[in-house]
Amino acid sequence: MKIAIVGGGLMGLVLAQKISSSTKATVKVLEQDTLPGGLSTYHNYGDFTWDKFYHAITPTDTDLIDFLSEIGLEEQIQWRRSLTGFYENKKFHSVSSSFEFLLFPLLGPIDKMRLGYTILKGSRTDDWKALEKIHVTDWLIKLGGKKTYDKFWAPMLHAKLGENHKKVSAVFIWTYIKRLFKARSSAAKKEHMAYVNGGYKTIFDRLEENLKQKGSNILLDSKVENISPDPNGGMNINYNGTIEHFDKVVFTSPLNVMEKVTAPELYNISKSKKPIDYLGVVCLILVTKKPITPFYVLNIGDNDTPFTGVIGMSSLVDLEETANQHITYFPKYVGQDNELWSKSDEEITKNFLNGVKYLYPDFDEADMISSHVHRAFKVQPMQVLNYSEIVPKVNTPHPDFYVLNTSQFVSESVNNNSVVTHVEKFMKNFKNDIESYSEKSIAQ
């Protein structure tokens, strides 16, 4: 049995691994880019290769951790203490342990108690449907007060969403609390996060190796032109000037791509009149001789920098991974109509470097080894009020065509643990379909 997976992002590759390891089917992954992984792919920074955008694993990412163990990478997961900082009024504050939290000067004792209550309330709330009817600012102020919002939550929202935090519901911060605020170990009361030796390139290399051992493969630089049903069953895919028959096809790329290349009788999409707004990111990455920040995450409490946060990857990752060089990410999260998309890499670098010097007056450009600008136009949909009501509902009437992508993420943020979770759910029914198909083939 031959199965095609259209899209070689993390979701498509995890799915390929699950199918090839648990069934007798062979899988071919068709990816139009020259590297696998989508938003989780890697980049050559000169003397080392590391993730194109920043990623870390938290203790609550249990499905992702289990998957890494499943493919034999459990020994490659490295746990480290991660430091969190806040910047306001030209001062840096560390909030990386319970003790530092108690000393956090921007909040008084009562405000800290209200902040703790907000985190506890969020971590114990399961009714996300109610939360998507409340604006994130209103929910946080109601639980924790205006000062707690201004000093603690607003910088976090700004770091992750930019000015677009004014549009989202409480579901966004609820998913954030559920995932990240449980990253503190109960024993040490300190934040811990992890990475895989070699970054996501290690993961993708292992997946490609596993697929080859099962007679499956990944075809990069392969653009799908058309997907249509075969009169005798299964699907025909036209890609790279060839037509190949598959017994089943799973489409993991975005829906707007699917609509361009897929025969209309293979799917039905019910769309809301209200369009979905997507959040993108423009990110400057600096590779330097010296460290820029001691924090893994720095939340910025003012609007005087052109970026919305600072990710000090080298405060988490061993320097041996990056050729004893320091790598720091400066992301700016923006909507699709932002003027930043029209700026050149040189303009962005110049503007962002001015922000680096503002934040870190001692920064010396002579310490720079290289700089890189990475962009992703669609990182995740913005979870606006009543978001679940405007998400497209996809139905696939043909028994050999399936859709699995991040458009189905309604009550959670787009992160790699959620990707693995959705693949696991999909496989429960898909595996039964494969078994039924095989039984019919034997009977015939």
C-alpha positions in Angstrom: 0.0 0.0 0.0 1.4 3.4 -1.0 0.5 6.6 0.9 1.5 10.1 -0.1 1.8 12.9 2.5 1.7 16.3 0.9 3.8 18.7 3.1 7.1 17.9 4.8 6.8 20.1 7.8 7.0 18.6 11.3 3.4 17.3 11.1 3.9 15.5 7.8 7.2 13.9 9.0 5.8 12.8 12.3 2.8 11.3 10.5 5.1 9.5 8.0 7.1 8.0 10.9 3.9 6.9 12.7 2.5 5.2 9.5 5.8 3.5 8.5 6.5 2.2 12.0 3.0 0.9 12.8 1.7 -0.4 9.4 3.0 -2.2 6.3 2.4 0.8 4.1 5.2 2.7 2.4 5.1 6.5 2.6 6.3 9.2 0.2 6.5 12.7 1.6 6.3 15.5 -1.0 7.8 18.8 0.2 8.2 21.8 -2.1 11.0 23.4 -0.1 14.7 22.4 -0.3 14.8 21.6 3.5 12.4 19.5 5.6 10.6 20.8 8.7 8.6 23.9 7.7 8.8 26.4 10.6 10.9 23.9 12.5 13.6 23.7 9.9 17.3 24.5 10.4 19.8 26.9 8.9 23.5 27.0 8.2 25.0 29.8 10.3 28.5 29.4 9.0 30.5 27.3 11.5 27.4 25.4 12.8 23.8 24.5 11.9 21.0 25.3 14.2 17.2 26.0 14.2 16.0 28.7 11.8 13.6 29.9 14.4 13.9 29.4 18.1 12.5 26.2 19.8 12.6 24.7 23.2 11.0 21.7 24.9 9.1 22.1 28.2 8.4 19.3 30.8 4.7 19.5 29.8 5.5 18.6 26.2 4.9 15.0 27.0 3.7 13.9 23.5 6.8 15.4 21.9 9.1 13.9 24.5 7.5 10.5 24.0 7.9 10.8 20.2 11.6 11.7 20.5 12.0 8.6 22.7 10.1 6.5 20.1 12.6 7.4 17.4 15.6 6.7 19.6 16.6 10.3 20.6 15.8 10.2 24.3 19.5 10.3 25.2 19.9 13.4 23.0 17.4 15.5 25.0 19.3 17.9 27.2 17.5 19.6 30.1 18.9 22.9 31.4 17.7 25.6 33.7 16.2 28.4 31.7 16.2 32.0 32.8 13.4 34.5 32.3 13.9 38.2 32.4 11.8 41.4 32.3 13.0 44.7 31.0 11.3 48.0 32.0 12.5 51.6 32.4 16.0 50.6 31.3 16.3 48.0 34.0 16.6 44.2 33.8 14.8 41.9 36.3 15.2 38.2 36.6 12.2 36.0 37.4 13.7 32.6 37.1 12.8 31.1 40.5 10.2 31.3 43.2 12.6 33.4 45.3 13.3 35.9 42.5 9.6 36.1 41.9 9.0 37.1 45.5 11.7 39.8 45.1 10.3 41.1 41.7 10.3 44.8 42.3 7.6 45.8 39.8 4.9 44.2 41.8 3.9 44.5 45.5 2.9 41.6 47.8 -0.8 41.8 47.0 -0.2 42.1 43.2 2.1 39.0 43.4 -0.6 37.1 45.2 -3.1 38.1 42.5 -0.6 37.0 39.8 -0.2 33.7 41.5 -4.0 33.3 41.6 -4.2 34.1 37.9 -1.7 31.4 37.0 -3.4 28.9 39.3 -6.8 29.7 37.9 -5.5 29.4 34.3 -3.8 26.1 34.9 -6.9 24.6 36.4 -9.4 25.9 33.9 -10.6 23.5 31.2 -13.5 25.3 29.6 -11.8 27.1 26.8 -15.1 27.8 25.1 -15.9 30.3 27.8 -12.5 31.9 27.5 -12.7 32.6 23.8 -15.6 34.9 24.5 -13.4 37.2 26.7 -10.7 39.5 25.6 -7.3 38.5 27.0 -6.8 41.9 28.6 -10.2 41.9 30.3 -9.6 38.4 31.7 -6.2 39.1 33.0 -7.2 42.4 34.7 -10.3 40.8 36.2 -8.2 38.1 37.8 -5.0 39.9 38.6 -5.6 43.6 38.6 -4.5 46.4 36.3 -1.0 46.8 37.8 -0.2 43.1 37.5 -1.4 43.2 33.9 0.7 46.3 33.0 3.9 45.1 34.7 3.8 41.4 34.1 1.3 40.2 31.5 1.5 43.0 28.9 5.2 42.6 28.2 4.6 38.8 27.7 1.8 39.4 25.3 3.8 42.1 23.5 6.7 39.7 23.2 4.6 37.0 21.6 2.0 39.0 19.7 3.2 42.5 19.3 0.4 45.0 18.9 -1.9 42.2 17.8 -2.4 41.2 21.5 -5.2 43.7 21.4 -7.2 41.4 19.2 -7.0 38.0 20.9 -9.2 36.2 23.4 -8.2 34.8 26.8 -7.6 31.4 25.1 -4.2 32.5 24.0 -2.8 33.3 27.4 -4.6 30.2 28.8 -2.7 27.9 26.5 0.5 29.8 27.4 -0.1 29.2 31.1 -1.0 25.6 30.6 2.2 24.9 28.7 4.9 27.2 30.0 4.1 27.9 33.6 4.3 24.2 34.3 7.9 24.3 33.2 9.0 24.8 36.7 10.3 21.7 38.4 8.4 21.0 41.6 11.6 20.1 43.4 13.9 23.0 42.5 11.1 25.5 41.8 13.2 26.7 38.9 12.3 26.8 35.2 13.7 24.0 33.1 13.6 23.6 29.3 15.3 21.3 26.9 16.8 21.0 23.4 17.9 18.0 21.3 21.6 17.8 20.5 22.1 19.2 17.1 18.7 21.0 17.1 15.8 20.0 14.9 18.2 18.9 12.2 19.0 15.9 14.3 15.3 15.0 14.5 14.7 15.4 10.8 17.9 13.4 9.9 16.7 10.6 12.2 13.2 10.6 10.7 14.6 10.5 7.1 16.9 7.6 8.1 13.9 5.7 9.7 11.8 6.2 6.7 14.4 4.8 4.3 14.8 1.7 6.4 11.1 1.1 6.0 11.2 1.6 2.2 9.7 5.1 2.5 11.2 8.4 1.6 11.1 12.2 1.6 11.2 14.1 -1.7 12.3 17.7 -1.3 12.0 20.4 -3.9 8.8 18.6 -5.1 5.9 20.9 -5.9 2.5 19.3 -6.2 0.6 20.6 -9.2 -2.6 18.5 -9.0 -4.3 15.9 -6.9 -7.3 14.0 -8.4 -9.2 10.8 -7.7 -8.4 7.7 -9.8 -11.5 6.1 -11.4 -10.3 2.7 -10.1 -9.6 4.0 -6.6 -6.9 5.9 -4.8 -5.4 9.2 -5.9 -3.2 10.5 -8.7 -0.7 13.2 -7.9 1.0 15.3 -10.5 4.3 16.7 -9.2 7.7 17.6 -10.8 6.2 16.8 -14.3 5.3 13.2 -13.3 2.0 11.5 -12.3 2.1 8.9 -9.6 -0.7 6.8 -8.2 -1.2 6.4 -4.4 -3.7 4.4 -2.5 -4.3 7.2 0.0 -3.2 10.8 0.3 -2.9 12.9 3.5 -2.7 16.7 2.9 -0.8 18.5 5.7 0.0 21.8 4.0 -2.2 24.9 4.4 -5.8 24.9 3.2 -5.2 27.8 0.7 -2.5 25.6 -1.0 -4.9 22.6 -1.0 -7.6 24.6 -2.8 -5.2 25.5 -5.6 -4.0 21.9 -6.4 -6.8 19.5 -5.3 -9.8 18.4 -7.3 -12.8 20.2 -5.8 -14.8 17.0 -5.4 -12.3 15.8 -2.8 -13.2 18.3 -0.1 -15.8 20.6 1.3 -14.8 23.7 3.2 -17.3 25.8 5.1 -15.9 29.2 5.7 -17.0 32.1 7.8 -17.5 35.5 6.2 -14.9 36.8 8.7 -11.4 36.1 7.4 -8.8 34.6 9.7 -5.9 36.9 10.5 -2.5 35.3 10.7 0.5 36.3 12.8 3.9 36.3 11.1 7.4 36.9 12.4 10.4 38.8 11.2 13.5 37.8 13.1 17.1 39.0 13.3 19.6 36.4 14.4 23.0 37.5 15.7 25.9 35.2 16.0 28.5 36.8 18.3 31.8 36.1 20.1 30.3 37.2 23.4 26.9 36.6 25.0 24.3 39.4 24.6 21.8 38.3 27.3 21.9 35.9 30.3 18.2 35.1 29.8 16.6 32.6 27.5 13.5 34.8 27.3 13.5 38.5 27.8 10.1 40.2 27.9 10.3 43.9 27.1 8.0 46.2 28.9 8.4 49.3 26.7 7.9 50.0 23.0 11.3 51.6 22.3 12.8 48.5 20.6 11.9 47.4 17.0 11.6 43.8 18.2 9.1 42.3 20.6 11.5 40.1 22.7 14.9 38.6 23.0 15.7 34.9 22.9 19.1 34.1 24.2 19.5 30.6 22.8 23.0 30.3 24.0 21.8 30.7 27.6 20.0 27.4 27.2 22.1 25.5 24.6 25.6 24.3 25.3 28.2 26.3 23.3 29.6 23.1 21.9 26.5 23.0 19.8 27.2 26.4 18.2 31.0 26.2 17.7 31.6 28.2 20.9 29.7 31.1 19.4 26.6 32.8 20.9 23.3 32.9 19.0 20.5 35.3 19.9 17.1 35.8 18.3 15.3 39.1 18.1 11.8 38.5 16.8 9.1 40.9 15.8 5.6 39.5 15.5 3.4 41.3 13.1 0.2 41.0 11.1 0.1 40.3 7.4 -0.4 44.0 6.5 2.6 45.3 8.4 5.0 47.4 6.4 8.0 45.4 7.8 7.3 42.7 5.1 8.3 45.2 2.4 11.6 46.1 4.1 14.9 44.6 2.8 17.1 42.4 5.0 19.6 45.3 5.2 17.0 47.7 6.4 15.7 45.3 9.0 19.2 44.5 10.2 20.1 48.2 10.6 16.8 49.0 12.4 17.0 46.0 14.8 20.7 46.6 15.5 19.8 50.1 16.7 17.3 48.4 19.1 20.0 46.0 20.3 22.3 48.9 21.1 19.5 50.7 22.9 18.8 47.7 25.0 22.4 46.8 25.6 24.5 50.0 25.4 27.8 48.0 25.8 27.1 45.9 22.7 29.9 46.2 20.2 29.3 45.4 16.5 32.9 44.2 16.4 31.8 41.1 18.4 29.4 40.1 15.6 30.4 37.1 13.6 27.3 37.1 11.3 23.7 38.3 11.1 20.7 36.7 9.5 17.1 37.8 8.8 14.5 35.1 8.7 10.8 35.6 7.9 7.7 33.5 8.2 4.5 35.1 6.8 2.1 32.7 8.6 3.3 31.5 12.0 -0.1 30.9 13.6 -3.7 32.2 13.3 -4.7 34.9 15.8 -7.2 33.5 18.3 -9.6 36.4 18.2 -12.9 36.4 20.1 -15.1 33.4 19.2 -12.3 32.1 17.0 -13.7 28.5 16.8 -16.7 29.9 15.0 -14.7 31.3 12.1 -12.3 28.4 11.7 -13.0 26.6 8.3 -14.7 23.2 8.7 -13.1 20.7 6.4 -14.9 17.6 5.2 -13.3 15.0 2.9 -16.0 12.8 1.3 -13.5 10.7 -0.7 -12.4 7.7 1.4 -8.8 7.9 0.1 -8.2 11.6 0.7 -7.5 13.2 4.2 -6.6 16.6 5.6 -4.5 17.1 8.7 -3.0 20.5 9.4 -2.7 23.3 11.9 -6.0 24.9 10.8 -7.6 22.4 13.1 -5.9 23.9 16.2 -8.7 25.7 18.0 -8.1 25.6 21.7 -4.3 25.5 21.7 -1.3 27.4 20.4 0.7 26.2 17.5 3.7 24.4 19.0 5.5 21.2 18.2 4.0 19.3 21.1 0.5 20.1 19.8 1.6 18.9 16.3 2.5 15.5 17.7 -0.7 15.3 19.7 -2.9 15.9 16.7 -1.0 13.3 14.7 -1.6 10.8 17.4 -5.3 11.5 17.4 -5.4 11.3 13.6 -3.6 7.9 13.6 -6.3 6.2 15.7 -8.8 6.3 12.9 -6.4 6.4 10.0 -4.7 3.1 11.1 -8.1 1.4 11.1 -8.7 2.7 7.6 -5.4 1.2 6.4 -6.2 -2.1 8.0 -9.7 -2.2 6.4 -8.2 -1.4 3.1 -5.6 -4.2 3.4 -8.3 -6.7 4.3 -10.4 -5.7 1.3 -7.4 -6.1 -1.0 -6.6 -9.6 0.4 -10.3 -10.6 -0.1 -10.2 -9.4 -3.7 
